[in-house]
């Protein structure tokens, strides 16, 4: 790896190698990291870990080791505006650190949820009724207007309806996928997907599966623990007697999250699941404002006892202390190559879109291409730059 890469990106690049290994899971990766102290050391010493890797795992390690180009493959992620956030690096969501089986890494298009704002999972039936659709729109928009982030799975019906309403109301939403973040599933949620991958105030798309992973039925129950894990509360709007929604509810209860259910008529099959949850002790979502008040009250009561998380700041390198003001066109004297590259990019960019090729020709002479791509991704996540395809400009306020 180039010397100019920041330590975070360098470690993430090596972590991505381990995510691509078949048959090596979170627990094995954690044991290897405890032994070696870094993903790079794990990569360089992996063949010697005969006591931690089974024979099949060692064969898989050696197979990929011989064909995998660490920098080239990581650059592919950055070019596609995908972040790999490993569990052992700063910035991995604190909420997921505490669930029963946290993923070894997250892949992100857009951005992560802000841990200093409340988040609610809005879930329910795919084949919802007009009443359920109405309730999802009302709750999604109302949550967004109060600054509560909406988490769900982009599924047809309640999930995507609530998420779309949140974004249209000016809020943030996050789609947790059962496939790679570069694949929109289901296809009917493409408009919502395209809004979320833009990041910024819109939100983001997250998955524990490597980019390119096709959606399989087995992946969707797995992702439900992430939906509840990233949320502070779970709101269920319509669910049949035997609904996949109960997987998320079960995960939420194990994680100590509050569960709300929208009541319905006793002769309505789509309300059976919600009514049953209420009978088992779920909060009744009988009033939108009261539901939101309770979510906010619980969240801020808990936050008072915790320090601010760094999960929202991973994609920005701290500015140097007491940096001197710099005039436009003047080179900034910063020892951190990432900050230097970010400054040069901001100096070149304006309100007009500029192609990546042009930026590479103008800034690439003073910075490695790999660093330039990492800096562009960082600036996007900081909300300072926006893009359309391979064209970039300063973000409009």
C-alpha positions in Angstrom: 0.0 0.0 0.0 1.1 3.6 -0.7 2.7 5.4 2.2 0.3 8.3 1.6 -2.7 6.3 2.6 -4.1 7.1 6.0 -3.9 4.3 8.5 -7.7 3.9 8.6 -8.0 3.3 4.8 -5.0 1.0 4.9 -6.5 -1.2 7.6 -9.9 -1.2 5.9 -8.3 -2.4 2.7 -6.7 -5.4 4.5 -10.0 -6.0 6.4 -11.8 -6.2 3.0 -9.6 -9.2 2.1 -10.9 -11.1 5.1 -14.5 -10.3 4.2 -13.9 -11.9 0.8 -12.7 -15.2 2.4 -15.3 -18.0 2.3 -15.8 -19.9 5.5 -14.1 -17.5 7.8 -16.6 -15.7 10.1 -16.7 -12.9 12.7 -15.4 -15.0 15.6 -12.3 -16.2 13.7 -11.5 -12.7 12.5 -11.8 -11.4 16.0 -9.4 -14.1 17.3 -6.9 -13.3 14.6 -7.1 -9.6 15.3 -6.6 -10.2 19.1 -3.5 -12.1 18.3 -1.9 -9.8 15.7 -3.3 -6.4 16.6 -4.1 -5.2 13.0 -5.7 -6.4 9.8 -2.4 -5.9 8.0 -0.5 -8.2 10.4 -3.3 -10.7 10.1 -2.9 -10.7 6.3 0.9 -11.1 6.5 0.9 -13.8 9.2 -2.2 -15.7 8.2 -0.5 -18.8 6.8 1.2 -19.4 10.2 -2.1 -19.4 12.2 -2.5 -23.1 12.0 -4.1 -23.2 15.5 -6.8 -20.6 14.7 -7.6 -21.6 11.1 -9.0 -25.0 10.1 -7.4 -26.8 7.1 -10.2 -25.6 4.8 -9.8 -22.0 6.0 -6.1 -22.0 5.5 -6.6 -23.4 2.0 -9.1 -20.6 1.3 -6.7 -18.0 2.7 -3.8 -19.2 0.5 -6.1 -19.3 -2.6 -7.2 -15.7 -2.2 -3.8 -14.5 -1.0 -2.3 -15.5 -4.3 -4.7 -13.6 -6.5 -5.9 -10.7 -4.4 -4.5 -7.2 -5.0 -5.2 -5.3 -1.8 -4.9 -1.8 -3.2 -6.6 -2.5 -6.5 -9.6 -4.2 -4.9 -10.0 -1.5 -2.3 -9.9 1.2 -5.0 -12.8 -0.6 -6.7 -14.8 0.0 -3.6 -13.9 3.7 -3.5 -14.6 4.1 -7.2 -18.1 2.7 -6.6 -18.5 4.9 -3.6 -18.7 2.0 -1.2 -17.1 2.1 2.3 -15.9 -1.0 4.2 -16.1 -0.3 7.9 -14.5 -3.2 9.9 -15.6 -4.1 13.4 -12.1 -3.6 14.9 -11.7 0.0 13.5 -12.9 3.2 14.9 -16.3 4.2 13.5 -18.0 0.9 13.5 -21.5 1.6 14.9 -21.5 1.4 18.7 -25.1 0.0 18.7 -24.0 -3.1 16.7 -21.0 -3.8 19.0 -23.5 -4.9 21.6 -25.8 -7.2 19.6 -25.4 -11.0 20.0 -23.7 -11.6 16.6 -22.3 -8.3 15.2 -21.0 -8.5 11.6 -17.3 -8.4 11.1 -17.7 -5.4 8.8 -20.3 -3.2 7.2 -20.4 -2.0 3.6 -22.0 1.4 3.1 -23.2 3.5 0.2 -24.1 6.9 1.4 -23.5 7.3 5.1 -24.0 5.7 8.5 -26.8 6.7 10.9 -25.9 9.5 13.2 -25.6 7.9 16.7 -26.4 11.2 18.4 -29.9 11.3 16.9 -32.7 8.8 17.7 -33.5 6.1 15.1 -36.7 4.1 14.7 -37.2 0.9 12.7 -40.5 1.1 10.7 -41.4 -2.4 9.6 -44.5 -4.5 8.6 -46.4 -6.3 5.9 -45.2 -6.3 2.3 -48.8 -6.7 1.0 -50.2 -4.0 3.3 -53.7 -2.5 3.3 -54.5 1.1 2.4 -54.8 1.8 6.1 -51.3 0.4 6.7 -49.9 2.4 3.8 -51.5 5.5 5.2 -50.1 4.9 8.7 -46.6 4.2 7.3 -46.6 7.5 5.4 -47.8 9.4 8.5 -45.3 7.9 10.8 -42.4 8.1 8.4 -43.0 11.7 7.7 -43.7 12.6 11.3 -40.5 10.8 12.6 -38.4 12.6 9.9 -39.8 16.1 10.8 -38.8 15.5 14.4 -35.2 14.5 13.4 -35.7 10.7 14.1 -33.9 8.6 11.5 -36.0 5.8 9.9 -34.4 2.3 9.6 -35.9 -0.4 7.5 -35.2 -3.0 4.7 -36.4 -1.3 1.5 -39.0 -4.1 1.2 -42.2 -3.6 -0.7 -45.1 -2.3 1.4 -44.7 -0.8 4.9 -40.9 -0.7 4.8 -40.3 1.3 1.6 -43.5 3.4 2.1 -42.3 4.6 5.5 -38.7 5.2 4.3 -39.8 7.1 1.2 -42.1 9.3 3.3 -39.3 10.1 5.7 -36.9 11.2 2.9 -39.6 13.2 1.2 -40.3 15.0 4.5 -36.6 16.1 4.6 -35.4 13.4 7.0 -32.9 10.6 6.9 -33.5 6.9 6.2 -31.2 3.8 6.1 -31.9 0.7 4.1 -30.4 -2.6 5.4 -30.1 -5.1 2.6 -29.9 -8.8 2.3 -27.5 -8.5 -0.6 -24.6 -6.3 -1.6 -25.0 -2.6 -1.3 -24.4 -2.2 -5.0 -27.6 -4.2 -5.8 -31.0 -2.6 -5.5 -33.5 -5.2 -4.1 -36.4 -5.3 -4.6 -36.3 -3.5 -8.0 -39.5 -1.6 -7.3 -37.6 0.3 -4.5 -35.1 1.7 -7.0 -36.2 5.3 -6.7 -35.8 5.1 -2.9 -32.5 3.3 -3.3 -31.1 6.0 -5.6 -32.1 8.7 -3.0 -30.4 6.9 -0.1 -27.1 6.1 -1.9 -26.6 9.9 -2.3 -25.8 10.1 1.4 -25.8 13.5 3.0 -29.1 14.3 4.7 -30.9 11.5 2.8 -29.2 8.6 4.6 -27.5 5.5 3.2 -27.6 1.8 2.2 -25.9 -0.8 4.5 -25.1 -4.5 4.3 -22.8 -7.0 6.0 -22.5 -8.8 2.7 -19.7 -8.0 0.2 -20.6 -6.0 -2.9 -21.8 -8.1 -5.7 -23.6 -10.6 -3.4 -26.9 -11.5 -4.9 -30.1 -11.6 -2.7 -30.9 -15.0 -1.3 -33.7 -16.0 1.0 -31.3 -17.0 3.8 -29.8 -13.5 4.0 -33.0 -11.6 4.9 -33.5 -13.1 8.4 -29.8 -12.3 9.0 -30.2 -8.6 8.2 -33.1 -8.2 10.5 -30.8 -8.1 13.6 -29.1 -5.1 12.0 -32.4 -3.3 11.4 -33.3 -3.6 15.1 -29.7 -3.2 16.2 -29.3 0.2 14.6 -32.7 1.4 15.8 -33.5 2.6 19.3 -37.2 1.5 18.9 -39.1 -0.7 16.5 -42.6 0.2 15.2 -44.7 -2.5 13.6 -47.4 -1.5 11.2 -49.5 -4.5 10.1 -48.3 -8.1 10.4 -50.0 -11.4 9.8 -50.1 -14.3 12.2 -47.0 -15.8 10.7 -44.9 -12.8 9.5 -41.2 -12.4 9.0 -41.6 -9.1 10.9 -41.5 -11.2 14.1 -37.9 -12.1 13.5 -37.0 -8.4 13.8 -39.2 -8.0 16.8 -37.6 -11.0 18.5 -34.1 -9.5 17.8 -35.3 -6.1 19.1 -36.5 -7.6 22.4 -33.3 -9.5 22.9 -31.4 -6.3 22.3 -33.5 -4.5 24.9 -35.3 -2.2 22.4 -38.8 -0.8 22.8 -41.4 -2.3 20.5 -44.5 -0.4 19.3 -47.4 -1.9 17.4 -50.2 -0.3 15.5 -53.6 -1.6 16.7 -56.2 -2.9 14.2 -59.5 -4.6 13.9 -59.8 -8.1 15.5 -61.2 -9.5 12.2 -58.4 -8.1 10.1 -55.7 -10.7 9.2 -53.1 -8.0 8.7 -53.7 -6.7 12.2 -53.4 -10.1 14.0 -49.7 -9.8 14.5 -49.8 -6.3 15.9 -52.7 -7.0 18.2 -50.9 -10.1 19.5 -47.8 -8.0 20.2 -49.9 -5.5 22.1 -51.3 -8.4 24.2 -47.8 -9.6 24.9 -46.7 -6.2 26.2 -45.7 -4.0 23.2 -46.4 -0.3 23.4 -49.6 0.7 21.6 -48.9 3.2 18.7 -52.3 4.8 19.3 -51.1 8.4 18.6 -48.2 9.5 16.4 -47.1 12.4 18.6 -47.2 10.4 21.8 -45.3 7.6 20.1 -42.6 10.0 19.0 -42.5 11.7 22.4 -41.8 8.4 24.1 -39.1 7.5 21.5 -37.3 10.8 22.1 -37.7 10.6 25.8 -36.1 7.2 26.1 -33.3 8.0 23.6 -32.1 11.2 25.3 -32.4 9.6 28.8 -30.0 6.9 27.7 -27.7 9.3 25.8 -27.1 11.3 29.0 -25.2 8.3 30.4 -23.0 7.8 27.4 -20.3 9.7 25.7 -20.6 10.8 22.1 -19.9 8.0 19.7 -17.3 8.4 16.9 -19.3 6.3 14.5 -20.6 9.3 12.6 -17.1 10.7 12.2 -15.2 7.8 10.7 -15.1 9.2 7.2 -13.5 12.5 8.2 -9.9 13.0 9.3 -9.7 15.4 12.2 -8.6 18.9 11.2 -5.2 20.0 12.6 -5.5 22.1 15.7 -5.4 25.9 15.3 -4.8 25.7 11.5 -4.1 29.1 10.0 -6.7 30.5 7.6 -5.8 29.9 3.9 -6.6 32.0 1.0 -8.1 30.5 -2.2 -5.4 29.1 -4.5 -2.8 29.0 -1.7 -1.4 25.6 -0.8 -2.2 24.5 2.7 0.7 23.4 4.9 -0.6 20.2 6.5 1.4 17.2 7.2 -1.5 14.8 6.8 -1.7 13.8 3.1 -5.4 13.2 3.3 -6.2 16.7 4.6 -3.8 18.2 2.0 -5.6 16.3 -0.8 -9.1 17.3 0.6 -8.0 20.9 0.6 -6.7 20.8 -3.0 -10.0 19.2 -4.1 -12.1 21.8 -2.4 -9.9 24.5 -4.0 -10.6 23.1 -7.5 -14.3 22.4 -7.1 -17.0 24.9 -7.5 -20.8 24.9 -8.1 -20.2 23.5 -11.6 -19.8 19.7 -11.9 -16.2 18.6 -12.8 -15.4 15.2 -14.2 -13.3 12.7 -12.2 -10.8 12.6 -15.1 -10.3 16.3 -14.9 -9.7 16.2 -11.2 -7.3 13.3 -11.6 -5.3 15.3 -14.2 -5.3 18.5 -12.1 -4.9 17.1 -8.6 -3.4 13.7 -9.4 0.0 15.3 -10.1 0.3 16.2 -6.4 -1.6 13.3 -4.9 -1.8 9.6 -5.6 -4.9 8.5 -7.4 -5.8 6.2 -4.5 -5.6 9.0 -2.1 -7.6 11.3 -4.3 -10.5 8.8 -4.5 -10.4 8.3 -0.7 -10.5 12.1 -0.2 -13.4 12.5 -2.6 -15.4 9.8 -0.7 -14.5 11.4 2.6 -15.7 14.9 1.4 -19.0 13.4 0.2 -19.6 11.8 3.6 -18.7 15.1 5.3 -21.4 16.8 3.2 -18.9 19.1 1.5 -19.1 17.6 -2.0 -21.8 16.0 -4.0 -21.6 13.8 -7.1 -23.6 12.6 -10.1 -21.9 9.5 -11.6 -18.2 10.5 -12.0 -18.8 14.2 -11.8 -18.3 16.2 -8.6 -19.0 19.7 -7.3 -19.1 21.6 -4.0 -22.3 20.8 -2.1 -25.0 23.5 -2.5 -26.4 24.7 0.8 
